[in-house]
Amino acid sequence: MNHRIKVLLGDDSLNFGISCAKILEERNFHVKTTPKNGIVVLEEIHTFEPDIVVMESNMQHIDSIGIMKSVDAVKLDLPKFIVIGSYENVQSQKENLQNGAYQYLNRPFKIGELCDAVSNLAVKLRHDSAVKPAAAQNPDLEMIVTDVIHQI
């Protein structure tokens, strides 16, 4: 993964989304903001093709779980999701994590904490993409043996 990590922020408010986008851009991320609207976020996932999506748990039209299920239904490896909850809700946190969220952050938190979470996830994505090609070059030993047995 040699390109700039693309981040979609499902919040275009001046006091949060825009401020967070500026910090992430200073950290060399390619950032796009959208309104807190599940339909718009889902459309942008398909057009912008982000590596990471940061979104609210509860949005208009489609919530975070609905978005993650839609993305999972088309079998996309990316994006990875960081979900923001507006209050401490253990059930919502549990459901989001079970449905594909990499991390769930409860408000209140500082914008820097969210930016650190995005940076940490980006490190993981870069590491995973570096490991994946090596694994592809070294096929599973069991598969090699099976192929040899079938040839005999």
TITOR-727240 format. One line per field, with one value per atom (N, C-alpha, C, O): y, x, z; residue in three letters; residue number from 0; chain. Coordinates in Angstrom, 2 decimals, always signed. Each point is the difference from the previous one (the first is absolute). Example, Ala and Ser with C-alpha at 12.3 -4.5 7.8 and 13.67 -1.06 7.14 Angstrom:
<rs>
north [-5.69_+1.19_+1.20_-0.02_+1.07_+1.19_+1.09_+1.11]
east [+13.19_-0.89_+0.90_+1.04_-1.39_+0.82_-0.77_+0.51]
up [+7.80_+0.00_+0.00_+0.66_-1.38_+0.06_+0.73_+0.17]
aa [Ala_Ala_Ala_Ala_Ser_Ser_Ser_Ser]
i [0_0_0_0_1_1_1_1]
ch [A_A_A_A_A_A_A_A]
</rs>
This chain:
<rs>
north [-1.17_+1.17_+1.23_+0.53_-0.07_+1.12_+1.32_+1.06_-1.09_+1.22_+0.64_-0.62_+1.87_+0.67_-0.70_-0.30_+0.06_-0.63_+0.96_+1.18_-1.70_+0.81_-0.21_-1.13_+2.24_-0.03_+0.73_+1.14_-1.81_+0.61_+0.32_-0.89_+2.17_+0.44_+0.27_+0.90_-1.69_+0.19_+1.12_-0.18_+1.32_+1.18_+1.20_+0.08_+0.84_+1.19_+1.27_+1.11_-1.28_+1.17_+0.76_-0.58_+1.87_+0.85_-0.32_-0.03_-0.20_-0.19_-1.39_-0.19_-0.78_-1.34_-0.53_-0.19_-0.03_-0.64_+0.77_-0.58_+1.86_+0.82_+0.10_-0.08_+0.26_+0.09_-1.30_+0.03_-1.15_-1.30_-0.22_-0.50_+0.88_-0.15_+0.77_-0.50_+1.71_+0.81_-0.70_-0.03_-0.51_-0.70_-1.22_-0.24_-0.53_-1.20_+0.36_-0.71_+1.79_+0.44_+0.41_-0.22_+0.83_+0.34_-1.26_+0.04_-1.15_-1.29_-0.78_-1.20_+1.86_-0.55_-1.00_-0.89_+1.02_-0.80_+0.77_+1.23_-1.95_+0.59_-0.11_-1.10_+2.22_+0.00_+0.62_+0.99_-1.61_+0.54_-0.04_-0.99_+2.08_+0.05_-0.10_+0.42_-0.99_-0.09_+0.35_+0.01_+0.29_+0.20_-1.28_-1.09_+1.22_-1.16_-0.62_+0.12_-0.77_-0.59_-1.35_-0.04_-1.04_-1.33_-0.26_-0.68_+1.21_-0.20_+0.67_-0.58_+1.81_+0.74_-0.69_-0.13_-0.32_-0.70_-1.26_-0.26_-0.51_-1.23_+0.29_-0.71_+1.74_+0.39_+0.39_-0.38_+1.14_+0.45_-1.17_+0.04_-1.05_-1.18_-0.62_-0.44_+0.41_-0.60_+0.91_-0.49_+1.81_+0.90_+0.43_+0.03_+0.32_+0.47_-1.16_+0.16_-1.34_-1.22_+0.26_-0.16_+0.55_+0.30_-1.27_-1.09_+1.26_-1.08_-0.07_-1.08_+2.24_+0.11_+0.90_+1.05_-1.48_+0.82_+0.28_-0.91_+2.18_+0.41_+0.51_+0.92_-1.53_+0.38_-0.12_-0.71_+1.41_-0.07_-1.32_-0.56_+0.08_-1.22_+0.24_-0.82_+1.95_+0.33_+1.14_+1.10_-1.39_+1.01_-0.07_-0.94_+1.93_-0.02_-1.15_-0.31_-0.31_-1.00_-1.37_-1.00_+0.94_-1.28_+0.21_+0.96_-1.86_+0.14_-0.69_-0.60_+0.69_-0.55_-1.51_-0.50_-0.22_-1.45_-0.32_-0.91_+1.64_-0.20_+0.25_-0.72_+1.73_+0.30_-1.13_-0.45_+0.01_-1.07_-1.29_-0.73_+0.43_-1.20_+0.13_-0.98_+2.16_+0.22_-0.19_-0.61_+1.13_-0.15_-1.46_-0.51_-0.17_-1.41_-0.85_-1.01_+1.39_-0.77_-0.03_-0.96_+1.99_+0.02_-0.43_+0.12_-0.63_-0.63_+0.91_-0.42_+1.66_+0.91_-0.20_-0.10_+0.04_-0.08_+1.34_+0.05_+1.00_+1.34_+0.64_-0.41_+1.35_+0.72_-0.68_-0.93_+1.42_-0.36_+1.14_+1.16_-1.48_+0.97_+0.37_-0.86_+2.14_+0.51_+0.67_+0.91_-1.39_+0.49_+0.84_-0.32_+1.41_+0.93_-0.11_+0.12_-0.34_-0.03_+1.30_+0.56_-0.07_+1.29_-0.11_+1.02_-2.23_-0.21_-1.42_-0.84_+0.57_-1.33_-0.98_+0.03_-0.90_-1.01_-1.30_-0.23_-0.62_-1.24_-0.88_-0.63_+0.58_-0.84_+0.48_-0.81_+2.12_+0.56_-0.26_-0.36_+0.54_-0.25_-1.46_-0.29_-0.62_-1.43_-0.36_-0.72_+1.21_-0.30_+0.55_-0.66_+1.88_+0.59_-0.79_-0.25_-0.15_-0.77_-1.38_-0.50_-0.11_-1.31_+0.09_-0.99_+2.17_+0.16_+0.66_+0.44_-0.36_+0.44_+1.25_+0.37_+0.30_+1.20_-0.40_-0.92_+1.61_-0.23_+0.58_-0.57_+1.73_+0.66_+0.77_+0.48_-0.36_+0.74_+1.02_-0.37_+1.63_+1.07_+0.64_+0.40_-0.30_+0.69_+1.46_+0.35_+0.51_+1.41_+0.13_-0.80_+1.75_+1.01_-0.52_-0.81_+1.30_-0.28_+1.20_+0.81_-0.71_+1.09_-0.38_-1.18_+2.14_-0.26_-0.70_-0.87_+1.22_-0.64_-1.49_-0.77_+0.33_-1.44_-0.72_-1.10_+1.71_-0.61_-0.03_-1.01_+2.08_+0.05_-1.04_-0.61_+0.40_-1.05_-1.38_-0.86_+0.64_-1.29_-0.24_-1.12_+2.16_-0.12_-0.30_-0.86_+1.56_-0.24_-1.42_-0.64_+0.14_-1.36_-1.03_-0.98_+1.20_-0.90_+0.04_-1.03_+2.20_+0.13_-0.79_-0.63_+0.65_-0.79_-1.48_-0.72_+0.27_-1.39_-0.35_-1.06_+1.92_-0.25_-0.10_-0.88_+1.77_-0.05_-1.29_-0.61_+0.21_-1.24_-1.21_-0.87_+0.84_-1.12_-0.09_-1.10_+2.25_-0.04_-0.43_-0.57_+0.84_-0.43_-1.50_-0.66_+0.11_-1.42_-0.82_-1.11_+1.65_-0.74_-0.46_-1.16_+2.01_-0.48_-1.12_-0.93_+0.99_-1.05_-1.32_-1.05_+1.10_-1.22_-0.54_-1.22_+2.10_-0.45_-0.67_-0.90_+1.32_-0.60_-1.35_-0.80_+0.54_-1.26_-0.80_+0.09_-0.85_-0.73_-0.99_-0.43_+0.10_-0.92_-1.35_-0.55_+0.01_-1.27_-1.12_-0.87_+0.89_-1.03_+0.01_-1.05_+2.24_+0.09_-0.55_-0.67_+0.95_-0.51_-1.52_-0.65_+0.09_-1.45_-0.61_-1.01_+1.61_-0.51_+0.01_-0.96_+2.06_+0.08_-1.09_-0.62_+0.39_-1.04_-1.36_-0.80_+0.51_-1.30_-0.18_-1.09_+2.15_-0.11_-0.25_-0.64_+1.13_-0.22_-1.42_-0.52_-0.12_-1.37_-0.92_-1.21]
east [+0.85_-0.85_+0.90_+0.33_+0.05_+0.91_-0.72_+0.64_-1.94_-0.75_-0.39_+0.08_-0.51_-0.52_-1.28_-0.85_+0.71_-1.20_-1.17_+0.08_-1.18_-1.19_-0.98_-0.34_-0.11_-0.91_-1.28_+0.02_-1.14_-1.31_-0.55_-0.16_-0.13_-0.57_-1.49_-0.37_-0.46_-1.44_-0.48_-0.93_+1.55_-0.35_+0.65_+1.22_-2.04_+0.57_-0.26_+0.04_-0.32_-0.23_+1.30_+1.08_-1.20_+1.17_+0.77_+1.23_-1.96_+0.69_+0.57_+0.82_-1.20_+0.58_+0.60_+1.21_-2.04_+0.46_+1.10_+1.02_-1.21_+0.98_+1.29_+1.10_-1.25_+1.19_+0.80_+1.23_-1.93_+0.66_+0.68_+1.12_-1.80_+0.57_+1.30_+0.96_-0.91_+1.22_+1.17_+1.12_-1.39_+1.06_+0.48_+1.21_-2.15_+0.38_+0.77_+0.94_-1.32_+0.73_+1.42_+0.93_-0.75_+1.35_+0.83_+1.23_-1.92_+0.69_+0.12_+0.30_-0.54_+0.18_-1.09_+0.26_-1.46_-1.13_-0.73_-0.01_-0.61_-0.89_-1.41_-0.52_-0.09_-1.24_-1.14_+0.17_-1.34_-1.23_-1.06_-0.13_-0.64_-1.08_-1.34_-0.15_-0.83_-1.37_-0.95_+0.39_-1.64_-0.98_-0.23_+0.34_-0.91_-0.35_-1.28_-1.08_+1.22_-1.14_+0.47_+0.90_-1.51_+0.44_+0.01_+0.90_-1.88_-0.06_+1.20_+0.64_-0.35_+1.13_+1.32_+0.88_-0.74_+1.23_+0.18_+1.10_-2.15_+0.09_+0.35_+0.81_-1.40_+0.33_+1.47_+0.69_-0.20_+1.40_+0.97_+1.12_-1.53_+0.84_+0.25_+1.11_-2.14_+0.14_+0.70_+0.68_-0.83_+0.63_+1.41_+0.91_-0.73_+1.30_+0.94_+1.22_-1.77_+0.76_+1.03_+1.20_-1.69_+0.93_+0.59_-0.55_+1.68_+0.61_-0.63_-0.14_-0.24_-0.56_-1.23_+0.00_-1.06_-1.21_-0.21_+0.01_-0.20_-0.36_-1.43_-0.29_-0.61_-1.42_-0.69_+0.45_-1.55_-0.85_-0.74_-0.30_+0.00_-0.79_-1.42_-0.55_-0.04_-1.36_+0.04_+0.45_-0.92_-0.06_-1.39_-0.75_+0.43_-1.24_+0.02_+1.05_-2.17_-0.26_+0.64_-0.71_+2.01_+0.69_+0.97_+0.77_-0.81_+0.94_+1.32_+0.14_+0.81_+1.34_-0.04_+0.75_-1.60_-0.08_-0.53_+0.50_-1.49_-0.54_+1.05_+0.06_+0.76_+1.06_+1.03_+0.40_+0.02_+1.01_-0.54_+0.74_-2.01_-0.60_-0.07_+0.22_-0.52_-0.04_+1.36_+0.13_+0.90_+1.36_+0.43_+0.63_-0.98_+0.34_-0.70_+0.56_-1.76_-0.77_+0.67_-0.18_+0.94_+0.71_+1.45_+0.79_-0.44_+1.30_+1.20_+1.00_-1.10_+1.13_+0.95_-0.45_+1.76_+0.98_+0.09_+0.18_-0.31_+0.02_-1.33_-0.65_+0.21_+0.72_-0.11_-0.78_+1.59_-0.11_-0.74_+0.09_-0.82_-0.90_+0.37_+0.36_-0.44_+0.04_-1.36_-0.38_-0.33_-1.36_+0.00_+0.66_-1.41_-0.12_-1.40_-1.00_+0.94_-1.28_-0.20_+0.95_-2.17_-0.25_-0.20_-0.05_-0.05_-0.11_+0.45_+0.09_+0.18_+0.46_-1.15_-0.97_+1.07_-1.02_+0.73_+0.48_-0.40_+0.76_-0.56_+0.77_-2.09_-0.62_+0.36_+0.33_-0.40_+0.37_+1.46_+0.36_+0.49_+1.43_+0.23_+0.73_-1.35_+0.15_-0.47_+0.69_-1.87_-0.54_+0.88_+0.21_+0.30_+0.87_+1.29_+0.45_+0.14_+1.25_-0.25_+0.85_-1.99_-0.33_-0.28_+0.14_-0.55_-0.35_+1.08_-0.25_+1.46_+1.11_+0.73_+0.97_-1.40_+0.73_+1.36_+0.09_+0.93_+1.34_+0.09_+0.62_-1.27_+0.03_-1.29_-0.60_+0.17_-1.21_+0.40_+0.52_-0.75_+0.35_-1.28_-0.88_+0.80_-1.12_+0.33_+1.11_-2.08_+0.15_-0.15_-0.72_+1.34_+0.87_+1.44_+0.45_+0.23_+1.42_+0.60_-0.72_+2.01_+0.69_+0.24_+0.21_-0.24_+0.22_+1.34_+0.12_+0.87_+1.31_-0.05_+0.75_-1.65_-0.16_-0.52_+0.46_-1.42_-0.52_+1.07_+0.16_+0.58_+1.07_+1.07_+0.55_-0.25_+0.95_-0.54_+0.75_-2.05_-0.61_+0.10_+0.27_-0.50_+0.13_+1.44_+0.26_+0.68_+1.42_+0.41_+0.74_-1.20_+0.33_-0.59_+0.66_-1.87_-0.61_+0.76_+0.17_+0.28_+0.78_+1.30_+0.41_+0.24_+1.22_-0.32_+0.75_-1.86_-0.41_-0.28_+0.41_-1.10_-0.30_+1.27_+0.12_+0.82_+1.27_+0.75_+0.57_-0.58_+0.67_-0.68_+0.66_-1.98_-0.75_+0.21_+0.09_-0.01_+0.21_+1.42_+0.22_+0.74_+1.37_+0.14_+0.79_-1.56_+0.06_-0.77_+0.42_-1.52_-0.87_+0.74_-0.15_+0.93_+0.70_+0.98_+0.15_+0.50_+0.94_-0.74_+0.50_-1.67_-0.79_-0.46_-0.06_-0.27_-0.45_+1.14_-0.25_+1.49_+1.12_+0.39_+0.65_-1.03_+0.30_-1.29_-0.63_+0.24_-1.25_+0.01_+1.05_-2.23_-0.18_+0.61_-0.27_+1.09_+0.68_-1.01_+0.23_-1.32_-1.03_-0.56_-0.28_+0.10_-0.51_+1.02_-0.38_+1.65_+1.04_+0.02_+0.02_-0.04_+0.00_-1.23_+0.10_-1.25_-1.23_+0.11_-0.38_+0.91_+0.17_+0.94_-0.26_+1.34_+0.97_-0.66_+0.17_-0.93_-0.68_-0.99_-0.12_-0.57_-0.96_+0.72_-0.55_+1.75_+0.76_+0.51_+0.22_-0.02_+0.54_-1.10_+0.19]
up [+0.00_+0.00_+0.00_+1.06_-2.24_-0.13_-0.21_+0.00_-0.19_-0.22_+1.33_+1.06_-1.15_+1.20_+0.42_-0.84_+2.11_+0.53_-0.17_+0.36_-0.93_-0.23_+1.15_+0.35_+0.23_+1.14_-0.36_-0.47_+0.69_-0.18_+1.39_+0.83_-0.60_+1.28_-0.20_-0.74_+1.40_-0.09_+0.90_+0.78_-0.90_+0.79_-0.68_-0.09_-0.38_-0.66_+0.80_-0.54_+1.85_+0.83_+0.21_+0.00_+0.18_+0.14_+1.29_+0.00_+1.10_+1.28_+0.18_+0.90_-1.70_+0.17_-1.31_-0.09_-0.90_-1.24_-0.71_-0.38_+0.20_-0.71_+0.82_-0.55_+1.86_+0.87_-0.02_-0.08_+0.15_-0.03_-1.36_-0.06_-1.01_-1.34_-0.14_-0.60_+1.15_-0.08_+0.72_-0.52_+1.69_+0.75_-0.77_-0.10_-0.45_-0.75_-1.27_-0.38_-0.29_-1.19_+0.36_-0.77_+1.95_+0.47_+0.25_-0.05_+0.32_+0.21_-1.30_+0.01_-1.13_-1.34_-0.43_-0.82_+1.37_-0.46_-1.08_+0.00_-0.92_-1.00_+0.59_+0.14_+0.22_+0.76_-0.79_-0.70_+0.83_-0.58_+1.09_+0.71_-0.58_+0.97_-0.71_-1.15_+1.84_-0.50_+1.13_+1.17_-1.50_+1.08_+0.79_-0.46_+1.66_+0.82_-0.56_+0.59_-1.72_-0.68_-0.56_-0.84_+1.29_-0.38_-1.49_-0.51_-0.20_-1.46_-0.67_-0.87_+1.30_-0.58_+0.34_-0.86_+2.10_+0.41_-0.85_-0.50_+0.33_-0.79_-1.47_-0.60_+0.03_-1.38_-0.11_-0.95_+1.93_-0.03_+0.20_-0.51_+1.23_+0.14_-1.37_-0.29_-0.54_-1.33_-1.00_-0.91_+1.05_-0.97_+0.42_-0.82_+2.09_+0.51_+0.30_-0.04_+0.33_+0.33_+1.10_-0.22_+1.40_+1.11_+0.60_-0.13_+0.78_+0.77_+1.39_+0.57_-0.05_+1.35_-0.06_-0.65_+1.35_+0.13_+1.48_+0.83_-0.52_+1.35_-0.10_-0.76_+1.55_-0.10_+1.35_+0.90_-0.78_+1.19_+0.01_-1.06_+2.23_+0.13_-0.51_-0.74_+1.13_-0.43_-1.00_+0.30_-1.51_-1.05_-0.64_+0.22_-1.01_-0.76_-1.01_-0.57_+0.36_-1.03_+0.25_+0.03_+0.15_+0.24_+1.15_+0.00_+0.99_+1.11_-0.34_-1.07_+1.98_-0.25_-0.25_-0.84_+1.56_-0.19_-1.40_-0.66_+0.22_-1.35_-1.08_-0.99_+1.19_-0.95_-0.03_-1.07_+2.26_+0.04_-0.60_-0.66_+0.88_-0.60_-1.52_-0.71_+0.21_-1.45_-0.63_-1.06_+1.71_-0.50_+0.06_-0.92_+2.01_+0.17_-1.06_-0.45_+0.06_-0.98_-1.36_-0.76_+0.43_-1.28_+0.15_-0.94_+2.12_+0.28_-0.25_-0.58_+1.02_-0.12_+1.18_+1.14_-1.40_+1.08_+0.73_+1.22_-1.97_+0.57_-0.30_-0.96_+1.70_+1.04_+1.35_+0.19_+0.74_+1.41_+0.68_-0.42_+1.46_+0.60_+1.43_+0.81_-0.52_+1.36_+0.22_-0.73_+1.75_+0.25_+1.27_+0.99_-1.05_+1.11_+0.59_-0.71_+2.02_+0.70_+0.75_+0.56_-0.57_+0.63_+1.51_+0.70_-0.20_+1.44_+0.31_-0.90_+2.16_+0.41_-0.16_+0.76_-1.74_-0.26_-0.28_-1.11_+2.11_-0.11_-1.11_-0.74_+0.61_-1.02_-1.41_-0.87_+0.65_-1.31_-0.30_-1.12_+2.12_-0.18_-0.38_-0.95_+1.66_-0.26_-1.40_-0.72_+0.32_-1.32_-1.12_-1.01_+1.20_-1.02_-0.16_-1.11_+2.23_-0.07_-0.62_-0.73_+1.01_-0.57_-1.50_-0.72_+0.26_-1.41_-0.83_-1.12_+1.67_-0.84_+0.40_-0.66_+1.71_+0.41_+0.57_+0.81_-1.24_+0.54_+1.40_+0.90_-0.72_+1.29_+0.19_-0.96_+2.21_+0.36_+1.06_+1.06_-1.34_+0.94_+0.54_-0.76_+2.08_+0.64_+0.20_+0.40_-0.69_+0.34_+1.51_+0.59_+0.05_-0.58_-0.13_+0.80_-1.80_-0.18_-0.72_-0.58_+0.61_-0.68_-1.45_-0.30_-0.58_-1.43_-0.20_-0.87_+1.66_-0.10_+0.26_-0.60_+1.49_+0.27_-1.23_-0.33_-0.35_-1.23_-1.07_-0.70_+0.56_-1.01_+0.31_-0.92_+2.20_+0.37_-0.35_-0.46_+0.67_-0.35_-1.51_-0.42_-0.38_-1.46_-0.37_-0.85_+1.46_-0.29_+0.36_-0.75_+1.90_+0.42_-0.97_-0.33_-0.11_-0.98_-1.32_-0.65_+0.25_-1.24_+0.08_-0.98_+2.13_+0.20_-0.19_-0.66_+1.24_-0.13_-1.46_-0.48_-0.23_-1.42_-0.83_-0.85_+1.11_-0.74_+0.30_-0.90_+2.15_+0.39_-0.65_-0.56_+0.62_-0.58_-1.52_-0.55_-0.11_-1.45_-0.35_-1.06_+1.93_-0.23_+0.21_-0.67_+1.60_+0.31_-1.05_-0.34_-0.16_-0.93_-1.27_-0.37_-0.32_-1.19_+0.32_-0.80_+1.93_+0.37_+0.18_-0.40_+1.00_+0.20_-1.36_-0.19_-0.73_-1.33_-0.76_-0.81_+1.05_-0.69_+0.60_-0.67_+1.88_+0.66_+0.18_+1.05_-2.06_+0.08_+1.17_+0.47_-0.02_+1.10_-0.34_-1.07_+1.97_-0.21_-0.24_-0.84_+1.57_-0.18_-1.42_-0.57_+0.00_-1.37_-1.00_-0.96_+1.19_-0.89_+0.04_-1.05_+2.23_+0.16_-0.66_-0.70_+0.90_-0.62_-1.52_-0.67_+0.12_-1.46_-0.50_-1.03_+1.74_-0.39_+0.04_-0.92_+1.96_+0.12_-1.15_-0.54_+0.17_-1.11_-1.34_-0.89_+0.77_-1.24_-0.09_-1.09_+2.22_+0.03_-0.30_-0.04]
aa [Met_Met_Met_Met_Asn_Asn_Asn_Asn_His_His_His_His_Arg_Arg_Arg_Arg_Ile_Ile_Ile_Ile_Lys_Lys_Lys_Lys_Val_Val_Val_Val_Leu_Leu_Leu_Leu_Leu_Leu_Leu_Leu_Gly_Gly_Gly_Gly_Asp_Asp_Asp_Asp_Asp_Asp_Asp_Asp_Ser_Ser_Ser_Ser_Leu_Leu_Leu_Leu_Asn_Asn_Asn_Asn_Phe_Phe_Phe_Phe_Gly_Gly_Gly_Gly_Ile_Ile_Ile_Ile_Ser_Ser_Ser_Ser_Cys_Cys_Cys_Cys_Ala_Ala_Ala_Ala_Lys_Lys_Lys_Lys_Ile_Ile_Ile_Ile_Leu_Leu_Leu_Leu_Glu_Glu_Glu_Glu_Glu_Glu_Glu_Glu_Arg_Arg_Arg_Arg_Asn_Asn_Asn_Asn_Phe_Phe_Phe_Phe_His_His_His_His_Val_Val_Val_Val_Lys_Lys_Lys_Lys_Thr_Thr_Thr_Thr_Thr_Thr_Thr_Thr_Pro_Pro_Pro_Pro_Lys_Lys_Lys_Lys_Asn_Asn_Asn_Asn_Gly_Gly_Gly_Gly_Ile_Ile_Ile_Ile_Val_Val_Val_Val_Val_Val_Val_Val_Leu_Leu_Leu_Leu_Glu_Glu_Glu_Glu_Glu_Glu_Glu_Glu_Ile_Ile_Ile_Ile_His_His_His_His_Thr_Thr_Thr_Thr_Phe_Phe_Phe_Phe_Glu_Glu_Glu_Glu_Pro_Pro_Pro_Pro_Asp_Asp_Asp_Asp_Ile_Ile_Ile_Ile_Val_Val_Val_Val_Val_Val_Val_Val_Met_Met_Met_Met_Glu_Glu_Glu_Glu_Ser_Ser_Ser_Ser_Asn_Asn_Asn_Asn_Met_Met_Met_Met_Gln_Gln_Gln_Gln_His_His_His_His_Ile_Ile_Ile_Ile_Asp_Asp_Asp_Asp_Ser_Ser_Ser_Ser_Ile_Ile_Ile_Ile_Gly_Gly_Gly_Gly_Ile_Ile_Ile_Ile_Met_Met_Met_Met_Lys_Lys_Lys_Lys_Ser_Ser_Ser_Ser_Val_Val_Val_Val_Asp_Asp_Asp_Asp_Ala_Ala_Ala_Ala_Val_Val_Val_Val_Lys_Lys_Lys_Lys_Leu_Leu_Leu_Leu_Asp_Asp_Asp_Asp_Leu_Leu_Leu_Leu_Pro_Pro_Pro_Pro_Lys_Lys_Lys_Lys_Phe_Phe_Phe_Phe_Ile_Ile_Ile_Ile_Val_Val_Val_Val_Ile_Ile_Ile_Ile_Gly_Gly_Gly_Gly_Ser_Ser_Ser_Ser_Tyr_Tyr_Tyr_Tyr_Glu_Glu_Glu_Glu_Asn_Asn_Asn_Asn_Val_Val_Val_Val_Gln_Gln_Gln_Gln_Ser_Ser_Ser_Ser_Gln_Gln_Gln_Gln_Lys_Lys_Lys_Lys_Glu_Glu_Glu_Glu_Asn_Asn_Asn_Asn_Leu_Leu_Leu_Leu_Gln_Gln_Gln_Gln_Asn_Asn_Asn_Asn_Gly_Gly_Gly_Gly_Ala_Ala_Ala_Ala_Tyr_Tyr_Tyr_Tyr_Gln_Gln_Gln_Gln_Tyr_Tyr_Tyr_Tyr_Leu_Leu_Leu_Leu_Asn_Asn_Asn_Asn_Arg_Arg_Arg_Arg_Pro_Pro_Pro_Pro_Phe_Phe_Phe_Phe_Lys_Lys_Lys_Lys_Ile_Ile_Ile_Ile_Gly_Gly_Gly_Gly_Glu_Glu_Glu_Glu_Leu_Leu_Leu_Leu_Cys_Cys_Cys_Cys_Asp_Asp_Asp_Asp_Ala_Ala_Ala_Ala_Val_Val_Val_Val_Ser_Ser_Ser_Ser_Asn_Asn_Asn_Asn_Leu_Leu_Leu_Leu_Ala_Ala_Ala_Ala_Val_Val_Val_Val_Lys_Lys_Lys_Lys_Leu_Leu_Leu_Leu_Arg_Arg_Arg_Arg_His_His_His_His_Asp_Asp_Asp_Asp_Ser_Ser_Ser_Ser_Ala_Ala_Ala_Ala_Val_Val_Val_Val_Lys_Lys_Lys_Lys_Pro_Pro_Pro_Pro_Ala_Ala_Ala_Ala_Ala_Ala_Ala_Ala_Ala_Ala_Ala_Ala_Gln_Gln_Gln_Gln_Asn_Asn_Asn_Asn_Pro_Pro_Pro_Pro_Asp_Asp_Asp_Asp_Leu_Leu_Leu_Leu_Glu_Glu_Glu_Glu_Met_Met_Met_Met_Ile_Ile_Ile_Ile_Val_Val_Val_Val_Thr_Thr_Thr_Thr_Asp_Asp_Asp_Asp_Val_Val_Val_Val_Ile_Ile_Ile_Ile_His_His_His_His_Gln_Gln_Gln_Gln_Ile_Ile_Ile_Ile]
i [0_0_0_0_1_1_1_1_2_2_2_2_3_3_3_3_4_4_4_4_5_5_5_5_6_6_6_6_7_7_7_7_8_8_8_8_9_9_9_9_10_10_10_10_11_11_11_11_12_12_12_12_13_13_13_13_14_14_14_14_15_15_15_15_16_16_16_16_17_17_17_17_18_18_18_18_19_19_19_19_20_20_20_20_21_21_21_21_22_22_22_22_23_23_23_23_24_24_24_24_25_25_25_25_26_26_26_26_27_27_27_27_28_28_28_28_29_29_29_29_30_30_30_30_31_31_31_31_32_32_32_32_33_33_33_33_34_34_34_34_35_35_35_35_36_36_36_36_37_37_37_37_38_38_38_38_39_39_39_39_40_40_40_40_41_41_41_41_42_42_42_42_43_43_43_43_44_44_44_44_45_45_45_45_46_46_46_46_47_47_47_47_48_48_48_48_49_49_49_49_50_50_50_50_51_51_51_51_52_52_52_52_53_53_53_53_54_54_54_54_55_55_55_55_56_56_56_56_57_57_57_57_58_58_58_58_59_59_59_59_60_60_60_60_61_61_61_61_62_62_62_62_63_63_63_63_64_64_64_64_65_65_65_65_66_66_66_66_67_67_67_67_68_68_68_68_69_69_69_69_70_70_70_70_71_71_71_71_72_72_72_72_73_73_73_73_74_74_74_74_75_75_75_75_76_76_76_76_77_77_77_77_78_78_78_78_79_79_79_79_80_80_80_80_81_81_81_81_82_82_82_82_83_83_83_83_84_84_84_84_85_85_85_85_86_86_86_86_87_87_87_87_88_88_88_88_89_89_89_89_90_90_90_90_91_91_91_91_92_92_92_92_93_93_93_93_94_94_94_94_95_95_95_95_96_96_96_96_97_97_97_97_98_98_98_98_99_99_99_99_100_100_100_100_101_101_101_101_102_102_102_102_103_103_103_103_104_104_104_104_105_105_105_105_106_106_106_106_107_107_107_107_108_108_108_108_109_109_109_109_110_110_110_110_111_111_111_111_112_112_112_112_113_113_113_113_114_114_114_114_115_115_115_115_116_116_116_116_117_117_117_117_118_118_118_118_119_119_119_119_120_120_120_120_121_121_121_121_122_122_122_122_123_123_123_123_124_124_124_124_125_125_125_125_126_126_126_126_127_127_127_127_128_128_128_128_129_129_129_129_130_130_130_130_131_131_131_131_132_132_132_132_133_133_133_133_134_134_134_134_135_135_135_135_136_136_136_136_137_137_137_137_138_138_138_138_139_139_139_139_140_140_140_140_141_141_141_141_142_142_142_142_143_143_143_143_144_144_144_144_145_145_145_145_146_146_146_146_147_147_147_147_148_148_148_148_149_149_149_149_150_150_150_150_151_151_151_151]
ch [A_A_A_A_A_A_A_A_A_A_A_A_A_A_A_A_A_A_A_A_A_A_A_A_A_A_A_A_A_A_A_A_A_A_A_A_A_A_A_A_A_A_A_A_A_A_A_A_A_A_A_A_A_A_A_A_A_A_A_A_A_A_A_A_A_A_A_A_A_A_A_A_A_A_A_A_A_A_A_A_A_A_A_A_A_A_A_A_A_A_A_A_A_A_A_A_A_A_A_A_A_A_A_A_A_A_A_A_A_A_A_A_A_A_A_A_A_A_A_A_A_A_A_A_A_A_A_A_A_A_A_A_A_A_A_A_A_A_A_A_A_A_A_A_A_A_A_A_A_A_A_A_A_A_A_A_A_A_A_A_A_A_A_A_A_A_A_A_A_A_A_A_A_A_A_A_A_A_A_A_A_A_A_A_A_A_A_A_A_A_A_A_A_A_A_A_A_A_A_A_A_A_A_A_A_A_A_A_A_A_A_A_A_A_A_A_A_A_A_A_A_A_A_A_A_A_A_A_A_A_A_A_A_A_A_A_A_A_A_A_A_A_A_A_A_A_A_A_A_A_A_A_A_A_A_A_A_A_A_A_A_A_A_A_A_A_A_A_A_A_A_A_A_A_A_A_A_A_A_A_A_A_A_A_A_A_A_A_A_A_A_A_A_A_A_A_A_A_A_A_A_A_A_A_A_A_A_A_A_A_A_A_A_A_A_A_A_A_A_A_A_A_A_A_A_A_A_A_A_A_A_A_A_A_A_A_A_A_A_A_A_A_A_A_A_A_A_A_A_A_A_A_A_A_A_A_A_A_A_A_A_A_A_A_A_A_A_A_A_A_A_A_A_A_A_A_A_A_A_A_A_A_A_A_A_A_A_A_A_A_A_A_A_A_A_A_A_A_A_A_A_A_A_A_A_A_A_A_A_A_A_A_A_A_A_A_A_A_A_A_A_A_A_A_A_A_A_A_A_A_A_A_A_A_A_A_A_A_A_A_A_A_A_A_A_A_A_A_A_A_A_A_A_A_A_A_A_A_A_A_A_A_A_A_A_A_A_A_A_A_A_A_A_A_A_A_A_A_A_A_A_A_A_A_A_A_A_A_A_A_A_A_A_A_A_A_A_A_A_A_A_A_A_A_A_A_A_A_A_A_A_A_A_A_A_A_A_A_A_A_A_A_A_A_A_A_A_A_A_A_A_A_A_A_A_A_A_A_A_A_A_A_A_A_A_A_A_A_A_A_A_A_A_A_A_A_A_A_A_A_A_A_A_A_A_A_A_A_A_A_A_A_A_A_A_A_A_A_A_A_A_A_A_A_A_A_A_A_A_A_A_A_A_A_A_A_A_A_A_A_A_A_A_A_A_A_A_A]
</rs>
